[in-house]
Amino acid sequence: MRLAWMKRKQRGYIPIGYKLMMSYLVFIIFLVTINGYVSHSMYDSSMRKQTSENIQNTLAQIRDNIAYKTDDMVRISTTLYDDEQLVENLKLRYTNIQDKHFRVKRVLIPKLESASKSIGINLRLYLYLKNNNISEIYYNYKPGSVYSNQQTFNIYHMERIKNKSWYQLLPNEEYGITKQWEEIEDDGESNRISMIRRIIDLQDPINVTELGIMRFSVNIDELFESVDYRKLGEGSMLFVQDRMGRVIYASDRQIQQGTKENKTNLSTFASMDSIDNSYPEGEYLTLKEYMPQQEWTIVAHVPLTIIKQEAERVRTFIIVICIFCFVIFTFTGIYISGYFSKRITKFVSILNSFREGDLHKRIAYKGKDEFSQIATALNNMGEDFELLIEKVYLTELEKKEAELEMLQTQINPHFLYNTLSSINQLAKFGENEKLQKMVVELAKFYRLTLNSGRTLIPVSSEVEQANAYLDIQKVKYGDRLEVTFDIDVEVWKYETIKLILQPFVENVLKHAWSGGNRIHIRIVARLEKDQIVYQIIDDGMGVRQESIAEILNASSDSETGFGIRNIHQRVQLQYGEKYGVSFFSRVGIGTSVTIRIPARKRRLFLDNDERSNEY
């Protein structure tokens, strides 16, 4: 064998030093040259793309900032929109003056006042009501008025707006969806814009009754505070268009060379259908970001001269770098190839001896670098190579068998069979929505159950796994199964041994409940000093005390409570005998199961706490 190898070496052997140099010449110098050429010829395109992405990200951030404020207004309007008490009070026609004043003062005004002041911008809330029995309340917003910069609300009668075009052009009501942004009433004079939304009565869902109109007016400068052309670069233009293409807000723009900036008059742009045509395609880069809920479009025009100047500068820089790299890499490659080839040749000689069965050869190497460690490892390999192979093989075999056994014990075939049977029934009767939900929750349950074979998982994952199991059962049992989660947020920082909640929940459904009546299950997770306490509480049939003693008896061979006993032993094996499972139950009343484990923080929170202590 050695003779054959020597012949191959003589015929086609190339020293490692030459191979390293050839690899260097092909993959370093060649690639540097190609990279310089490609960068020189394609940089303009890449710069345009990169600039477009950066600007698009900036526009997305501006969009999110605007959406954050508009979403606040939508949230406030939804609070009033879905307030049944408010709707009922707006419908009532009062015959008693005292009752009317009481209702307005105690119910209507506090709700409107709270809504108008619930966000930190200058918001004016207007209510236009069909019920003339409710008196009008409104403020004077003329310049210099004390109310011009305050968050206020107003109540008007619908007679004031029923002939207004903006009211008549409101689209038909879609529950919870219909909203419109417009400049109406005095918005143009006050530099404001309004969100318009109906107040409806859903007593008859088929024939929705309009009770009035909500109008949330906000200062345009506050709403579009983040729309600033300076975020894109000097000479850029940034503005917002409505669904008709009209400009409702434009950022400042530098229209002449120098440092003088001009404040763009919004009324000038409002008379234009589009500004895009005034920017030649070859000179400006135009990007847009659409806001579907408001039907607004954020438009940016960025001059390409900035990109071209940057491209010229980078092109020169790349050429210089390529030349410099060519010189440095040439000398570096010669030195490195010689350094490594000498050492690698020694190691190859020893490995070839090992390959031929000669495990007695050793390599003498002096030094304190990685090659010294490799030499030591090769020498040790010759001494115990066969023993190590056998040991590693057996260890890996046992490990795989243990992992397989763990996975098999985690998956409950009986539960899977019942769930698949339920899925079959749902498919048979065409209940596709329930079928889809059960399949999704089943996949989620087994994803959380398997969990890459880990034993310790976050508490949140354990609760989520139990919730996924219950969601599957809710599809099966419907309203007969009621579940309440009472989780202390402090427990999210900690880890737990997995799969200790779901078996108890499953045990409730199997043994504590006959399935005929309703049952309520309450799952609790809380932090008590240095312990995490789980509780699974049900109002089922209960368990006799002698049965509880048999379940928790570690020496019992009974099949009754095997799963519960298994969890108790797992907890004690992991954490010690002071932890585990305890029962309290009364026949006919229900059962409370308590599981106690030590509170041990997850690594993520341990690292955060250590950093906090350093400060």
C-alpha positions as CSV (number, residue, x, y, z in Angstrom):
1,M,0.0,0.0,0.0
2,R,2.8,2.4,0.9
3,L,4.5,1.6,-2.4
4,A,1.4,2.4,-4.4
5,W,1.0,5.7,-2.5
6,M,4.7,6.6,-3.3
7,K,4.1,5.9,-6.9
8,R,1.0,8.2,-7.0
9,K,3.1,10.8,-5.2
10,Q,5.8,10.6,-7.8
11,R,3.4,10.8,-10.7
12,G,1.0,13.6,-9.7
13,Y,2.1,15.0,-6.3
14,I,2.0,18.8,-6.0
15,P,3.5,20.2,-2.8
16,I,1.1,22.0,-0.5
17,G,3.1,25.2,-0.8
18,Y,2.4,25.4,-4.5
19,K,-1.2,24.6,-4.0
20,L,-1.6,27.4,-1.5
21,M,0.1,29.8,-3.9
22,M,-2.1,28.7,-6.9
23,S,-5.2,29.0,-4.7
24,Y,-4.1,32.4,-3.7
25,L,-3.4,33.5,-7.3
26,V,-6.8,32.2,-8.5
27,F,-9.0,33.1,-5.6
28,I,-7.4,36.3,-4.3
29,I,-5.6,38.2,-7.0
30,F,-8.1,37.2,-9.6
31,L,-11.1,38.0,-7.4
32,V,-9.6,41.3,-6.3
33,T,-9.2,42.3,-9.9
34,I,-12.7,41.2,-10.9
35,N,-14.1,42.9,-7.9
36,G,-12.4,46.1,-8.8
37,Y,-13.7,45.9,-12.4
38,V,-17.3,45.0,-11.3
39,S,-17.3,47.7,-8.7
40,H,-16.1,50.3,-11.2
41,S,-18.7,49.4,-13.8
42,M,-21.7,48.6,-11.6
43,Y,-21.3,50.9,-8.6
44,D,-23.7,53.5,-9.9
45,S,-26.5,50.9,-10.1
46,S,-25.7,49.5,-6.6
47,M,-25.5,53.0,-5.1
48,R,-28.9,53.8,-6.6
49,K,-30.3,50.6,-5.2
50,Q,-28.7,51.1,-1.8
51,T,-29.9,54.7,-1.6
52,S,-33.3,53.6,-2.7
53,E,-33.4,51.0,0.1
54,N,-32.2,53.5,2.7
55,I,-34.7,56.1,1.6
56,Q,-37.4,53.5,1.5
57,N,-36.5,52.5,5.1
58,T,-36.6,56.2,6.1
59,L,-40.0,56.5,4.4
60,A,-41.2,53.4,6.2
61,Q,-40.1,54.9,9.5
62,I,-41.8,58.2,8.7
63,R,-44.9,56.2,7.8
64,D,-44.8,54.3,11.1
65,N,-44.4,57.5,13.0
66,I,-47.5,59.0,11.3
67,A,-49.4,55.7,11.7
68,Y,-48.6,55.7,15.4
69,K,-50.4,59.0,15.9
70,T,-53.3,58.2,13.6
71,D,-53.7,54.8,15.2
72,D,-54.0,56.6,18.6
73,M,-56.9,58.6,17.1
74,V,-58.5,55.5,15.7
75,R,-58.1,53.8,19.0
76,I,-59.9,56.6,20.8
77,S,-62.6,56.7,18.2
78,T,-63.1,52.9,18.5
79,T,-63.5,53.3,22.3
80,L,-66.4,55.7,21.7
81,Y,-67.6,53.7,18.7
82,D,-68.0,50.5,20.7
83,D,-69.2,52.1,23.9
84,E,-72.7,50.7,24.3
85,Q,-73.4,53.0,27.3
86,L,-72.5,56.1,25.3
87,V,-74.7,54.9,22.4
88,E,-77.7,54.4,24.7
89,N,-77.3,57.8,26.3
90,L,-77.1,59.4,22.8
91,K,-80.4,57.8,21.9
92,L,-82.3,58.8,25.0
93,R,-84.7,61.8,24.7
94,Y,-84.9,63.2,28.2
95,T,-88.2,64.6,29.5
96,N,-86.8,65.4,32.9
97,I,-84.3,68.3,32.9
98,Q,-82.6,67.1,36.0
99,D,-82.1,63.6,34.5
100,K,-80.9,65.2,31.3
101,H,-78.2,67.3,33.1
102,F,-77.2,64.4,35.3
103,R,-76.7,62.1,32.3
104,V,-74.8,64.7,30.3
105,K,-72.6,65.7,33.2
106,R,-72.0,62.3,34.7
107,V,-71.8,60.1,31.5
108,L,-71.4,62.0,28.3
109,I,-69.0,64.8,29.2
110,P,-66.5,62.6,31.2
111,K,-66.3,60.2,28.2
112,L,-65.7,62.9,25.7
113,E,-63.3,64.8,27.9
114,S,-61.3,61.6,28.5
115,A,-61.2,60.8,24.8
116,S,-60.1,64.3,23.8
117,K,-57.2,64.3,26.3
118,S,-56.1,60.7,25.9
119,I,-53.2,61.4,23.5
120,G,-50.4,64.0,23.8
121,I,-51.3,66.1,20.7
122,N,-53.6,69.1,20.2
123,L,-56.8,67.2,19.5
124,R,-60.3,68.7,19.0
125,L,-63.2,66.3,19.2
126,Y,-66.4,67.2,17.5
127,L,-69.7,65.3,17.9
128,Y,-72.6,66.0,15.5
129,L,-75.7,64.4,17.0
130,K,-79.2,63.7,15.5
131,N,-80.7,63.8,19.0
132,N,-81.6,67.5,19.4
133,N,-82.6,66.8,23.0
134,I,-78.9,67.0,24.0
135,S,-77.7,70.6,24.3
136,E,-74.8,71.9,22.2
137,I,-71.5,72.5,23.8
138,Y,-68.7,74.1,21.8
139,Y,-65.7,76.4,22.1
140,N,-64.3,79.4,20.3
141,Y,-61.0,78.5,18.5
142,K,-60.2,81.9,17.0
143,P,-56.6,83.0,17.0
144,G,-55.6,84.2,20.4
145,S,-58.3,82.2,22.1
146,V,-57.4,80.4,25.3
147,Y,-58.9,77.2,23.7
148,S,-56.9,77.3,20.5
149,N,-54.1,75.1,21.8
150,Q,-56.1,73.0,24.3
151,Q,-57.5,69.5,23.9
152,T,-61.3,70.0,23.9
153,F,-64.5,68.5,22.8
154,N,-67.6,70.0,21.1
155,I,-71.2,68.9,20.7
156,Y,-73.3,70.1,17.8
157,H,-76.6,69.1,16.2
158,M,-76.6,67.4,12.9
159,E,-78.6,70.3,11.3
160,R,-75.3,72.2,11.1
161,I,-73.7,69.6,8.7
162,K,-76.5,67.6,7.0
163,N,-76.2,69.8,3.8
164,K,-72.4,69.9,3.8
165,S,-70.8,68.1,0.9
166,W,-68.3,66.3,3.0
167,Y,-71.1,64.7,5.1
168,Q,-73.1,63.7,2.0
169,L,-70.1,62.1,0.4
170,L,-69.3,59.8,3.3
171,P,-69.2,56.2,2.1
172,N,-71.8,53.7,3.3
173,E,-71.1,52.4,6.8
174,E,-69.1,49.2,7.2
175,Y,-69.0,48.2,10.9
176,G,-65.7,49.1,12.5
177,I,-64.1,50.0,9.1
178,T,-65.5,53.2,7.7
179,K,-63.2,56.1,8.5
180,Q,-62.2,59.1,6.3
181,W,-59.5,61.7,6.6
182,E,-60.4,65.2,5.1
183,E,-59.9,68.9,5.5
184,I,-63.4,70.1,6.4
185,E,-65.1,73.0,8.2
186,D,-62.4,75.3,9.6
187,D,-59.5,72.8,9.1
188,G,-58.0,74.7,6.2
189,E,-57.9,78.0,8.1
190,S,-56.5,76.3,11.2
191,N,-53.9,74.2,9.4
192,R,-55.6,71.0,10.6
193,I,-57.0,67.8,9.2
194,S,-59.9,65.6,10.5
195,M,-60.7,62.0,10.8
196,I,-64.4,61.4,10.3
197,R,-66.3,58.5,11.7
198,R,-70.0,57.7,12.3
199,I,-71.6,56.8,15.6
200,I,-74.0,54.0,15.0
201,D,-76.7,52.0,16.8
202,L,-76.3,48.2,16.3
203,Q,-79.5,47.2,18.0
204,D,-80.7,46.1,14.6
205,P,-77.5,44.8,12.9
206,I,-79.2,44.5,9.5
207,N,-80.5,48.1,9.5
208,V,-77.7,50.1,11.1
209,T,-78.9,53.4,12.5
210,E,-76.7,56.5,12.4
211,L,-76.8,58.5,15.6
212,G,-74.2,61.1,14.7
213,I,-70.8,61.9,13.4
214,M,-67.4,61.9,15.3
215,R,-64.8,64.3,14.0
216,F,-61.2,64.2,15.4
217,S,-59.3,67.3,14.3
218,V,-55.5,67.5,14.7
219,N,-52.9,70.0,13.8
220,I,-51.2,69.0,10.5
221,D,-47.7,70.1,11.7
222,E,-48.1,67.8,14.8
223,L,-49.4,64.9,12.8
224,F,-46.7,65.1,10.1
225,E,-43.9,66.2,12.4
226,S,-41.6,63.4,11.2
227,V,-42.0,64.4,7.5
228,D,-38.7,66.2,7.2
229,Y,-36.8,66.4,3.9
230,R,-33.5,66.8,5.8
231,K,-33.7,63.1,6.7
232,L,-33.2,62.4,3.0
233,G,-30.5,64.9,2.2
234,E,-30.2,68.5,1.0
235,G,-32.1,69.3,-2.2
236,S,-34.7,66.6,-1.5
237,M,-38.4,67.1,-1.5
238,L,-40.8,65.2,0.8
239,F,-44.6,65.5,0.9
240,V,-47.8,63.6,1.6
241,Q,-50.6,63.2,-0.9
242,D,-54.2,62.1,-0.3
243,R,-56.2,59.5,-2.2
244,M,-57.0,62.1,-4.9
245,G,-53.3,63.0,-5.5
246,R,-53.6,66.3,-3.7
247,V,-50.7,67.4,-1.5
248,I,-51.9,67.7,2.1
249,Y,-48.5,68.4,3.6
250,A,-45.1,69.3,2.3
251,S,-41.7,69.5,4.1
252,D,-39.4,72.5,3.8
253,R,-37.2,72.5,0.6
254,Q,-34.0,74.2,-0.3
255,I,-34.8,75.7,-3.7
256,Q,-31.6,77.7,-4.3
257,Q,-27.9,77.0,-3.8
258,G,-26.5,78.2,-0.5
259,T,-27.9,77.8,3.0
260,K,-31.2,79.7,2.7
261,E,-34.2,77.5,3.2
262,N,-37.7,78.3,2.0
263,K,-40.8,77.3,3.8
264,T,-43.1,75.8,1.2
265,N,-46.7,77.2,1.2
266,L,-49.1,74.3,1.5
267,S,-51.8,76.1,-0.3
268,T,-49.6,76.3,-3.4
269,F,-49.2,72.6,-3.5
270,A,-52.8,71.9,-2.7
271,S,-53.9,73.4,-6.0
272,M,-51.7,70.9,-8.0
273,D,-52.8,67.4,-8.9
274,S,-49.3,66.0,-8.8
275,I,-45.8,67.2,-8.2
276,D,-44.1,64.2,-9.7
277,N,-44.1,65.5,-13.3
278,S,-41.9,68.5,-12.4
279,Y,-39.0,66.1,-11.5
280,P,-37.2,64.7,-14.6
281,E,-36.6,60.9,-14.2
282,G,-32.9,61.1,-15.0
283,E,-32.1,63.8,-12.5
284,Y,-34.2,62.7,-9.5
285,L,-34.9,59.4,-7.7
286,T,-38.6,59.2,-6.8
287,L,-39.9,56.8,-4.1
288,K,-43.3,56.4,-2.5
289,E,-44.7,54.8,0.7
290,Y,-48.4,54.0,0.8
291,M,-50.6,54.2,4.0
292,P,-53.6,52.0,3.2
293,Q,-55.7,52.9,6.2
294,Q,-55.5,56.6,5.6
295,E,-55.2,56.3,1.8
296,W,-52.2,58.6,1.9
297,T,-49.0,58.4,0.0
298,I,-45.6,59.7,1.2
299,V,-43.6,60.8,-1.8
300,A,-39.8,61.6,-1.8
301,H,-37.7,63.2,-4.6
302,V,-34.0,62.8,-4.1
303,P,-31.5,64.4,-6.5
304,L,-29.1,61.9,-8.2
305,T,-26.2,64.3,-8.2
306,I,-25.4,63.2,-4.6
307,I,-25.2,59.6,-5.8
308,K,-23.0,60.4,-8.8
309,Q,-20.5,62.4,-6.7
310,E,-20.3,59.6,-4.2
311,A,-19.8,57.0,-7.0
312,E,-16.8,59.0,-8.4
313,R,-15.2,59.2,-5.1
314,V,-15.7,55.5,-4.3
315,R,-14.5,54.4,-7.8
316,T,-11.1,56.1,-7.2
317,F,-10.9,54.6,-3.7
318,I,-11.6,51.1,-5.1
319,I,-8.8,51.3,-7.7
320,V,-6.3,52.4,-5.0
321,I,-7.4,49.6,-2.7
322,C,-7.1,47.0,-5.4
323,I,-3.5,48.0,-6.2
324,F,-2.6,48.0,-2.6
325,C,-4.2,44.6,-1.9
326,F,-2.4,43.1,-5.0
327,V,1.0,44.1,-3.6
328,I,0.3,43.1,0.0
329,F,-1.4,39.8,-0.8
330,T,1.5,38.7,-3.1
331,F,4.1,38.9,-0.4
332,T,1.8,37.6,2.3
333,G,0.8,34.6,0.2
334,I,4.4,33.6,-0.4
335,Y,5.2,33.8,3.3
336,I,2.1,32.0,4.5
337,S,2.2,29.2,1.9
338,G,5.8,28.4,2.9
339,Y,5.0,28.5,6.7
340,F,2.0,26.2,6.5
341,S,3.4,23.8,3.9
342,K,6.3,22.7,6.0
343,R,4.1,21.9,9.0
344,I,1.3,20.3,7.1
345,T,3.7,18.0,5.3
346,K,4.8,16.6,8.7
347,F,1.3,16.0,9.8
348,V,0.4,14.4,6.4
349,S,3.3,12.0,6.9
350,I,2.0,10.9,10.3
351,L,-1.6,10.6,9.1
352,N,-0.5,8.4,6.2
353,S,1.3,6.1,8.7
354,F,-1.9,5.9,10.7
355,R,-3.9,5.1,7.6
356,E,-1.6,2.2,6.8
357,G,-2.0,0.9,10.4
358,D,1.2,2.1,11.9
359,L,0.0,3.7,15.1
360,H,3.4,3.8,16.8
361,K,4.9,6.7,14.8
362,R,5.1,10.1,16.6
363,I,5.8,13.7,15.6
364,A,8.3,15.9,17.3
365,Y,7.2,19.5,17.2
366,K,8.4,22.4,19.4
367,G,6.2,25.5,19.8
368,K,3.2,26.9,21.6
369,D,0.8,27.5,18.7
370,E,-2.0,25.4,17.3
371,F,0.3,23.1,15.4
372,S,1.8,22.1,18.7
373,Q,-1.7,21.1,19.9
374,I,-2.3,19.2,16.7
375,A,1.0,17.3,17.2
376,T,0.1,16.4,20.7
377,A,-3.4,15.3,19.6
378,L,-1.9,13.1,16.8
379,N,0.5,11.5,19.3
380,N,-2.3,10.7,21.7
381,M,-4.4,9.4,18.9
382,G,-1.9,6.7,18.1
383,E,-2.1,5.4,21.7
384,D,-5.8,5.1,22.2
385,F,-7.3,5.4,18.8
386,E,-9.3,2.1,18.8
387,L,-10.5,2.6,22.4
388,L,-11.7,6.1,21.6
389,I,-13.6,4.9,18.5
390,E,-15.4,2.2,20.6
391,K,-16.1,4.6,23.4
392,V,-17.5,7.4,21.2
393,Y,-19.5,4.9,19.2
394,L,-21.2,3.5,22.4
395,T,-21.7,6.9,23.9
396,E,-23.4,8.3,20.8
397,L,-25.5,5.2,20.5
398,E,-26.8,5.5,24.1
399,K,-27.4,9.2,23.6
400,K,-29.5,8.7,20.5
401,E,-31.4,5.9,22.2
402,A,-32.1,8.1,25.2
403,E,-33.2,11.0,23.0
404,L,-35.5,8.7,21.0
405,E,-37.0,7.3,24.2
406,M,-37.6,10.8,25.6
407,L,-39.4,11.9,22.4
408,Q,-41.5,8.7,22.4
409,T,-42.6,9.2,26.0
410,Q,-43.5,12.9,25.3
411,I,-45.9,12.1,22.5
412,N,-49.2,10.7,23.8
413,P,-50.5,8.3,21.2
414,H,-53.9,8.2,22.8
415,F,-54.3,12.0,22.6
416,L,-53.0,12.0,19.0
417,Y,-55.5,9.3,18.1
418,N,-58.5,11.2,19.7
419,T,-57.4,14.4,18.0
420,L,-57.1,12.8,14.6
421,S,-60.5,11.2,15.2
422,S,-62.0,14.6,16.0
423,I,-60.3,16.1,12.9
424,N,-61.9,13.3,10.8
425,Q,-65.3,14.1,12.2
426,L,-64.9,17.8,11.5
427,A,-63.9,17.0,8.0
428,K,-66.8,14.7,7.6
429,F,-69.3,17.3,8.6
430,G,-67.6,20.1,6.6
431,E,-66.7,22.3,9.6
432,N,-63.6,23.6,7.9
433,E,-62.9,26.5,10.2
434,K,-62.8,24.3,13.3
435,L,-60.8,21.7,11.3
436,Q,-58.2,24.3,10.4
437,K,-58.0,25.6,14.0
438,M,-57.6,22.1,15.4
439,V,-54.8,21.2,12.9
440,V,-52.9,24.4,13.6
441,E,-53.2,24.0,17.4
442,L,-52.2,20.3,17.0
443,A,-49.0,21.3,15.1
444,K,-48.3,24.0,17.7
445,F,-48.8,21.5,20.5
446,Y,-46.3,19.0,19.1
447,R,-43.8,21.7,18.2
448,L,-43.8,22.9,21.8
449,T,-43.8,19.3,23.1
450,L,-40.8,18.1,21.1
451,N,-38.8,21.4,21.7
452,S,-35.6,20.1,20.2
453,G,-35.3,17.5,23.0
454,R,-34.6,20.1,25.7
455,T,-35.6,19.3,29.2
456,L,-35.6,22.8,30.6
457,I,-37.7,25.4,28.8
458,P,-39.0,29.0,29.5
459,V,-42.1,29.1,31.7
460,S,-43.9,30.9,28.8
461,S,-43.3,27.9,26.5
462,E,-44.8,25.5,29.1
463,V,-47.9,27.7,29.5
464,E,-48.2,28.1,25.8
465,Q,-48.0,24.3,25.3
466,A,-50.8,23.8,27.9
467,N,-52.8,26.5,26.1
468,A,-52.3,24.8,22.8
469,Y,-53.6,21.5,24.2
470,L,-56.7,23.3,25.6
471,D,-57.4,25.1,22.4
472,I,-57.6,21.7,20.7
473,Q,-60.0,20.5,23.4
474,K,-62.1,23.6,23.1
475,V,-62.7,22.8,19.5
476,K,-63.9,19.4,20.6
477,Y,-66.0,20.3,23.7
478,G,-67.1,23.8,22.8
479,D,-68.8,25.9,25.4
480,R,-68.8,23.0,27.9
481,L,-65.2,23.6,28.6
482,E,-64.2,26.9,30.3
483,V,-60.5,27.7,31.0
484,T,-59.0,30.6,32.9
485,F,-55.3,31.4,33.0
486,D,-54.0,33.4,36.0
487,I,-50.3,33.9,35.2
488,D,-48.0,36.3,37.2
489,V,-45.9,38.2,34.7
490,E,-42.9,37.8,37.0
491,V,-42.6,34.1,36.1
492,W,-41.7,34.8,32.5
493,K,-38.1,35.4,33.6
494,Y,-37.7,31.8,34.8
495,E,-37.2,28.3,33.4
496,T,-39.1,25.1,34.2
497,I,-38.9,21.4,33.5
498,K,-41.1,20.8,30.5
499,L,-44.4,18.9,30.1
500,I,-45.7,19.2,33.7
501,L,-48.9,21.2,33.1
502,Q,-50.5,19.4,30.1
503,P,-50.7,15.9,31.7
504,F,-52.7,17.3,34.6
505,V,-55.1,19.2,32.3
506,E,-55.5,16.0,30.3
507,N,-56.2,14.1,33.6
508,V,-59.0,16.5,34.4
509,L,-60.7,15.9,31.1
510,K,-60.3,12.1,31.4
511,H,-61.2,11.5,35.1
512,A,-62.6,14.6,36.8
513,W,-65.3,15.3,34.2
514,S,-67.8,12.9,32.7
515,G,-68.2,15.2,29.7
516,G,-71.9,15.8,30.1
517,N,-71.9,19.0,32.1
518,R,-69.8,22.1,32.0
519,I,-66.4,22.1,33.7
520,H,-64.1,25.0,34.5
521,I,-60.3,24.7,34.7
522,R,-58.1,27.4,36.2
523,I,-54.4,27.3,35.6
524,V,-52.2,29.4,37.9
525,A,-48.5,30.3,37.7
526,R,-47.1,32.6,40.3
527,L,-43.8,33.5,42.1
528,E,-43.6,32.8,45.8
529,K,-40.3,34.0,47.2
530,D,-37.8,31.6,45.7
531,Q,-40.3,29.2,44.2
532,I,-42.5,29.0,41.2
533,V,-45.9,27.5,42.0
534,Y,-48.3,26.0,39.4
535,Q,-51.9,25.2,40.2
536,I,-54.4,23.3,38.1
537,I,-57.9,23.8,39.7
538,D,-61.1,22.2,38.5
539,D,-64.7,21.9,39.7
540,G,-65.0,18.3,38.6
541,M,-66.0,15.1,40.5
542,G,-63.0,15.2,42.9
543,V,-60.7,12.4,44.1
544,R,-60.9,10.3,47.2
545,Q,-58.0,10.7,49.7
546,E,-56.9,7.0,49.4
547,S,-56.6,7.4,45.7
548,I,-54.4,10.5,46.1
549,A,-52.1,8.6,48.5
550,E,-51.9,5.7,45.9
551,I,-51.1,8.1,43.1
552,L,-48.2,9.8,44.9
553,N,-46.8,6.5,46.3
554,A,-43.4,6.1,44.6
555,S,-43.3,2.4,45.3
556,S,-46.8,1.7,43.9
557,D,-47.0,-0.5,40.8
558,S,-50.5,0.6,40.0
559,E,-51.3,2.0,36.6
560,T,-53.6,4.6,38.3
561,G,-51.9,8.0,38.3
562,F,-48.8,6.7,36.5
563,G,-48.4,9.9,34.5
564,I,-48.8,12.1,37.6
565,R,-46.4,10.0,39.6
566,N,-44.0,10.3,36.8
567,I,-44.1,14.1,36.9
568,H,-43.7,14.1,40.6
569,Q,-40.6,11.9,40.3
570,R,-39.2,14.0,37.4
571,V,-39.5,17.2,39.5
572,Q,-37.8,15.7,42.5
573,L,-35.1,14.1,40.4
574,Q,-34.4,17.5,38.7
575,Y,-34.7,19.8,41.8
576,G,-34.7,17.8,45.0
577,E,-37.2,16.1,47.4
578,K,-38.5,19.4,48.8
579,Y,-40.3,20.1,45.5
580,G,-42.9,18.1,43.6
581,V,-46.7,17.6,43.3
582,S,-49.4,17.9,46.0
583,F,-53.1,17.3,45.9
584,F,-56.2,18.8,47.6
585,S,-59.6,17.4,46.6
586,R,-63.1,16.8,47.8
587,V,-65.5,14.4,46.1
588,G,-68.2,16.3,44.3
589,I,-66.5,19.7,44.7
590,G,-63.3,19.5,42.7
591,T,-59.5,19.1,42.8
592,S,-56.5,21.5,43.2
593,V,-53.1,20.2,42.1
594,T,-50.0,22.2,43.2
595,I,-46.6,21.8,41.6
596,R,-43.6,23.5,43.2
597,I,-40.2,24.0,41.6
598,P,-37.3,26.4,42.4
599,A,-37.3,29.8,40.7
600,R,-34.3,29.7,38.5
601,K,-33.8,32.5,36.0
602,R,-33.2,31.9,32.3
603,R,-29.7,32.6,31.0
604,L,-31.0,35.7,29.1
605,F,-32.1,37.4,32.3
606,L,-29.1,36.2,34.3
607,D,-26.8,38.1,31.8
608,N,-29.0,41.2,32.0
609,D,-28.9,41.1,35.8
610,E,-25.1,40.8,35.8
611,R,-24.8,43.8,33.5
612,S,-27.2,45.8,35.7
613,N,-25.1,45.0,38.8
614,E,-21.9,46.2,37.0
615,Y,-23.5,49.6,36.6
